Amino acid sequence: METRLKPIKNDIDYEEALALAEELVAIDPEQNTVEADNLSILATLIESYEKSHFPLEIPTAIDAIRFRMDQLDLRPVDLVPYIGSASRVSEILSGKRALTVKMINALSAGLGIPEKALLKKEEKENDYSRNIPVPVFKL
């Protein structure tokens, strides 16, 4: 199979690379063959393009909790054993209160929400602190 590999510069190149990769996977090439090497190179090119054009973001803690609630058909009151009181659950889900380490551990263990997802905070629209330049000191 004659294959011409090229950089993926746009969506058309990307679609062509996906089609070619599908063809190569279908023939299930033996290791250490030109086809297997081409498939490996193509997979790297596709992965690189996808990372730069389709970045995945970790959901915020509230998004992760709400997603899990939807999956398990839970209501806010069902979170009381993990968070505390009904008012505390309301404060957490509205973004007025941050999760504590104890809450994070309980939600992770009890509902299977990854701790990493529970650590991401909501970004506030008026949070200008992230735009303050950090001074660089030269020695």
Backbone as CSV, one residue per row, in Angstrom:
resi,resn,N_x,N_y,N_z,CA_x,CA_y,CA_z,C_x,C_y,C_z
1,MET,0.848,-1.182,0.000,0.000,0.000,0.000,0.892,1.243,0.000
2,GLU,0.820,2.037,-1.035,1.609,3.266,-1.156,0.891,4.369,-0.382
3,THR,1.585,4.950,0.597,0.996,5.970,1.441,1.921,7.183,1.475
4,ARG,1.345,8.342,1.257,2.119,9.574,1.348,1.667,10.315,2.594
5,LEU,2.526,10.333,3.588,2.211,11.038,4.822,2.558,12.510,4.662
6,LYS,1.728,13.365,5.243,1.977,14.801,5.174,1.449,15.445,6.451
7,PRO,1.919,16.630,6.762,1.432,17.323,7.960,-0.067,17.603,7.864
8,ILE,-0.703,17.672,9.011,-2.130,18.005,9.056,-2.220,19.497,9.348
9,LYS,-2.630,20.270,8.333,-2.659,21.726,8.447,-4.061,22.303,8.581
10,ASN,-5.074,21.510,8.201,-6.445,22.030,8.229,-7.420,20.858,8.382
11,ASP,-8.700,21.175,8.406,-9.727,20.149,8.608,-9.767,19.123,7.474
12,ILE,-9.470,19.549,6.266,-9.466,18.610,5.135,-8.339,17.601,5.307
13,ASP,-7.148,18.099,5.644,-6.016,17.198,5.912,-6.341,16.238,7.056
14,TYR,-7.020,16.766,8.056,-7.392,15.957,9.218,-8.333,14.824,8.816
15,GLU,-9.336,15.134,8.028,-10.287,14.110,7.580,-9.583,13.055,6.715
16,GLU,-8.672,13.501,5.864,-7.915,12.562,5.036,-7.034,11.651,5.903
17,ALA,-6.426,12.240,6.926,-5.576,11.456,7.823,-6.400,10.418,8.579
18,LEU,-7.589,10.799,9.013,-8.463,9.842,9.708,-8.852,8.687,8.791
19,ALA,-9.184,9.018,7.539,-9.570,7.976,6.575,-8.403,7.035,6.309
20,LEU,-7.219,7.582,6.160,-6.037,6.767,5.911,-5.720,5.882,7.119
21,ALA,-5.842,6.454,8.302,-5.602,5.672,9.514,-6.602,4.525,9.613
22,GLU,-7.842,4.786,9.258,-8.873,3.741,9.276,-8.520,2.611,8.301
23,GLU,-8.031,2.980,7.127,-7.616,1.970,6.147,-6.468,1.120,6.688
24,LEU,-5.490,1.785,7.292,-4.335,1.065,7.829,-4.728,0.155,8.991
25,VAL,-5.615,0.600,9.835,-6.089,-0.235,10.944,-6.824,-1.456,10.395
26,ALA,-7.596,-1.248,9.333,-8.370,-2.350,8.747,-7.482,-3.471,8.205
27,ILE,-6.293,-3.106,7.689,-5.421,-4.161,7.167,-4.593,-4.820,8.269
28,ASP,-4.630,-4.235,9.463,-3.926,-4.801,10.622,-2.479,-5.174,10.278
29,PRO,-1.641,-4.153,10.030,-0.280,-4.436,9.571,0.594,-5.128,10.629
30,GLU,1.484,-5.945,10.151,2.458,-6.613,11.019,3.415,-5.556,11.568
31,GLN,3.945,-5.813,12.763,4.933,-4.899,13.338,6.167,-4.837,12.451
32,ASN,6.843,-3.678,12.521,8.079,-3.438,11.779,7.896,-3.475,10.263
33,THR,6.704,-3.140,9.802,6.477,-3.000,8.368,6.267,-1.521,8.069
34,VAL,6.337,-1.164,6.812,6.126,0.224,6.402,4.724,0.684,6.819
35,GLU,3.739,-0.185,6.633,2.355,0.172,6.979,2.208,0.427,8.476
36,ALA,2.828,-0.418,9.301,2.755,-0.237,10.749,3.437,1.066,11.163
37,ASP,4.583,1.351,10.553,5.278,2.607,10.841,4.447,3.805,10.416
38,ASN,3.829,3.724,9.254,2.972,4.814,8.773,1.786,5.038,9.707
39,LEU,1.210,3.954,10.188,0.092,4.074,11.115,0.538,4.755,12.407
40,SER,1.687,4.404,12.897,2.218,5.015,14.116,2.458,6.512,13.922
41,ILE,3.076,6.868,12.805,3.336,8.282,12.501,2.024,9.039,12.336
42,LEU,1.081,8.442,11.642,-0.223,9.056,11.411,-0.964,9.279,12.729
43,ALA,-0.893,8.309,13.616,-1.548,8.448,14.926,-0.964,9.623,15.694
44,THR,0.343,9.809,15.609,0.998,10.933,16.280,0.557,12.261,15.669
45,LEU,0.484,12.324,14.359,0.032,13.544,13.685,-1.411,13.884,14.058
46,ILE,-2.261,12.871,14.056,-3.673,13.079,14.395,-3.805,13.536,15.840
47,GLU,-3.100,12.894,16.741,-3.154,13.264,18.158,-2.709,14.715,18.359
48,SER,-1.650,15.106,17.705,-1.152,16.475,17.820,-2.182,17.483,17.312
49,TYR,-2.784,17.202,16.176,-3.800,18.096,15.616,-5.008,18.196,16.547
50,GLU,-5.444,17.061,17.083,-6.612,17.056,17.962,-6.344,17.818,19.256
51,LYS,-5.145,17.681,19.802,-4.813,18.405,21.037,-4.850,19.909,20.833
52,SER,-4.403,20.376,19.670,-4.380,21.816,19.441,-5.714,22.377,18.945
53,HIS,-6.539,21.540,18.322,-7.802,22.044,17.771,-9.050,21.629,18.553
54,PHE,-8.933,20.597,19.366,-10.069,20.116,20.153,-9.636,19.886,21.597
55,PRO,-9.185,20.935,22.286,-8.687,20.732,23.649,-9.803,20.294,24.598
56,LEU,-9.453,19.399,25.497,-10.400,18.937,26.502,-10.138,19.689,27.797
57,GLU,-11.175,20.195,28.383,-11.028,20.897,29.642,-11.616,20.060,30.757
58,ILE,-10.978,20.121,31.898,-11.509,19.444,33.073,-12.721,20.237,33.535
59,PRO,-13.831,19.572,33.824,-15.013,20.309,34.274,-14.755,20.936,35.647
60,THR,-15.530,21.957,35.956,-15.435,22.532,37.298,-16.050,21.532,38.273
61,ALA,-15.801,21.760,39.552,-16.344,20.875,40.582,-17.868,20.822,40.497
62,ILE,-18.488,21.963,40.313,-19.956,22.009,40.240,-20.454,21.246,39.018
63,ASP,-19.777,21.424,37.884,-20.155,20.682,36.670,-20.032,19.179,36.893
64,ALA,-18.956,18.765,37.544,-18.732,17.337,37.795,-19.812,16.771,38.714
65,ILE,-20.160,17.518,39.742,-21.200,17.058,40.675,-22.545,16.977,39.966
66,ARG,-22.889,18.024,39.224,-24.184,18.032,38.514,-24.258,16.904,37.469
67,PHE,-23.142,16.652,36.781,-23.108,15.571,35.792,-23.357,14.228,36.473
68,ARG,-22.691,14.011,37.602,-22.860,12.743,38.331,-24.283,12.632,38.881
69,MET,-24.839,13.739,39.345,-26.227,13.735,39.828,-27.167,13.316,38.703
70,ASP,-26.921,13.849,37.505,-27.753,13.507,36.355,-27.618,12.027,36.000
71,GLN,-26.384,11.517,36.033,-26.151,10.110,35.719,-26.874,9.177,36.688
72,LEU,-26.840,9.543,37.968,-27.423,8.672,38.997,-28.855,9.064,39.361
73,ASP,-29.400,10.050,38.641,-30.750,10.551,38.909,-30.898,10.989,40.373
74,LEU,-29.933,11.784,40.827,-29.937,12.272,42.205,-30.510,13.676,42.269
75,ARG,-31.054,13.990,43.427,-31.525,15.345,43.707,-30.559,15.973,44.700
76,PRO,-30.593,17.290,44.851,-29.680,17.925,45.809,-29.743,17.315,47.209
77,VAL,-30.923,16.932,47.652,-31.056,16.356,48.987,-30.270,15.047,49.122
78,ASP,-30.036,14.363,48.015,-29.271,13.118,48.041,-27.781,13.353,48.309
79,LEU,-27.337,14.604,48.215,-25.934,14.933,48.472,-25.658,15.258,49.935
80,VAL,-26.699,15.363,50.743,-26.533,15.706,52.160,-25.553,14.770,52.881
81,PRO,-25.592,13.459,52.667,-24.630,12.604,53.370,-23.162,12.892,53.020
82,TYR,-22.926,13.491,51.868,-21.560,13.749,51.426,-21.089,15.170,51.731
83,ILE,-22.043,16.096,51.787,-21.688,17.516,51.923,-22.065,18.091,53.279
84,GLY,-23.137,17.634,53.858,-23.563,18.178,55.148,-25.056,18.403,55.164
85,SER,-25.466,19.641,55.277,-26.887,19.975,55.336,-27.417,20.357,53.958
86,ALA,-28.748,20.453,53.867,-29.380,20.846,52.603,-28.950,22.258,52.211
87,SER,-28.806,23.153,53.184,-28.381,24.515,52.869,-26.934,24.537,52.392
88,ARG,-26.100,23.673,52.955,-24.699,23.589,52.523,-24.634,23.067,51.082
89,VAL,-25.463,22.078,50.760,-25.522,21.553,49.391,-25.912,22.674,48.437
90,SER,-26.913,23.462,48.816,-27.366,24.574,47.987,-26.248,25.592,47.770
91,GLU,-25.506,25.889,48.826,-24.397,26.847,48.716,-23.303,26.316,47.778
92,ILE,-23.021,25.026,47.880,-21.997,24.415,47.015,-22.455,24.460,45.559
93,LEU,-23.673,24.018,45.281,-24.166,23.949,43.909,-24.357,25.325,43.273
94,SER,-24.559,26.359,44.096,-24.712,27.715,43.558,-23.369,28.430,43.440
95,GLY,-22.300,27.809,43.927,-20.973,28.413,43.832,-20.665,29.407,44.930
96,LYS,-21.528,29.493,45.947,-21.310,30.439,47.041,-20.315,29.926,48.074
97,ARG,-20.103,28.621,48.087,-19.191,28.017,49.060,-18.310,27.010,48.326
98,ALA,-17.067,26.941,48.755,-16.123,25.985,48.154,-16.217,24.643,48.879
99,LEU,-15.848,23.603,48.174,-15.805,22.276,48.784,-14.640,22.193,49.763
100,THR,-14.847,21.474,50.850,-13.765,21.212,51.789,-13.107,19.892,51.404
101,VAL,-11.955,19.624,51.983,-11.262,18.364,51.719,-12.146,17.187,52.125
102,LYS,-12.825,17.323,53.239,-13.717,16.256,53.716,-14.845,15.993,52.708
103,MET,-15.418,17.054,52.163,-16.489,16.913,51.164,-15.958,16.254,49.897
104,ILE,-14.777,16.688,49.455,-14.167,16.129,48.249,-13.939,14.637,48.419
105,ASN,-13.386,14.254,49.555,-13.146,12.829,49.824,-14.449,12.044,49.844
106,ALA,-15.479,12.601,50.471,-16.764,11.912,50.570,-17.429,11.768,49.195
107,LEU,-17.411,12.834,48.403,-18.019,12.784,47.068,-17.263,11.826,46.150
108,SER,-15.957,11.825,46.282,-15.152,10.931,45.457,-15.409,9.471,45.819
109,ALA,-15.373,9.175,47.113,-15.585,7.798,47.569,-17.030,7.344,47.369
110,GLY,-17.969,8.214,47.674,-19.375,7.833,47.633,-20.014,7.845,46.265
111,LEU,-19.608,8.814,45.425,-20.246,8.951,44.117,-19.307,8.646,42.961
112,GLY,-18.043,8.384,43.277,-17.090,8.027,42.230,-16.672,9.195,41.344
113,ILE,-16.760,10.408,41.862,-16.319,11.578,41.104,-14.809,11.713,41.317
114,PRO,-14.030,11.784,40.258,-12.578,11.911,40.435,-12.219,13.158,41.253
115,GLU,-11.304,12.983,42.181,-10.894,14.105,43.029,-10.364,15.265,42.204
116,LYS,-9.673,14.966,41.118,-9.126,16.012,40.255,-10.232,16.930,39.739
117,ALA,-11.378,16.349,39.401,-12.502,17.153,38.910,-13.108,17.996,40.022
118,LEU,-13.044,17.502,41.242,-13.622,18.240,42.362,-12.722,19.367,42.854
119,LEU,-11.501,19.404,42.384,-10.565,20.444,42.802,-10.621,21.682,41.917
120,LYS,-11.221,21.564,40.727,-11.271,22.705,39.817,-12.344,23.677,40.271
121,LYS,-11.934,24.929,40.475,-12.848,25.965,40.948,-13.546,26.648,39.786
122,GLU,-14.675,27.276,40.115,-15.393,28.088,39.140,-14.577,29.349,38.883
123,GLU,-14.490,29.765,37.633,-13.850,31.037,37.335,-14.923,32.103,37.340
124,LYS,-14.662,33.159,38.081,-15.618,34.257,38.154,-15.346,35.232,37.025
125,GLU,-16.411,35.779,36.466,-16.261,36.696,35.343,-15.490,37.944,35.724
126,ASN,-15.606,38.377,36.979,-14.941,39.602,37.391,-13.645,39.327,38.155
127,ASP,-13.073,38.164,37.971,-11.829,37.816,38.641,-10.660,38.345,37.818
128,TYR,-10.239,39.569,38.142,-9.170,40.209,37.396,-7.787,39.802,37.891
129,SER,-7.733,39.098,39.010,-6.444,38.759,39.604,-5.589,37.901,38.677
130,ARG,-6.211,37.106,37.813,-5.423,36.263,36.920,-4.764,37.071,35.807
131,ASN,-5.173,38.336,35.641,-4.594,39.183,34.607,-3.483,40.084,35.132
132,ILE,-3.196,39.994,36.418,-2.139,40.819,36.993,-0.804,40.206,36.638
133,PRO,0.087,40.988,36.008,1.376,40.420,35.635,2.209,40.084,36.862
134,VAL,2.933,39.010,36.767,3.824,38.589,37.842,5.184,39.193,37.566
135,PRO,5.736,39.946,38.560,7.040,40.550,38.302,8.137,39.503,38.171
136,VAL,9.072,39.761,37.292,10.211,38.855,37.090,11.446,39.578,37.606
137,PHE,12.130,38.927,38.525,13.335,39.508,39.093,14.544,38.817,38.502
138,LYS,15.479,39.618,38.014,16.715,39.066,37.470,17.824,39.212,38.496
139,LEU,18.610,38.194,38.615,19.722,38.243,39.555,21.010,38.585,38.878
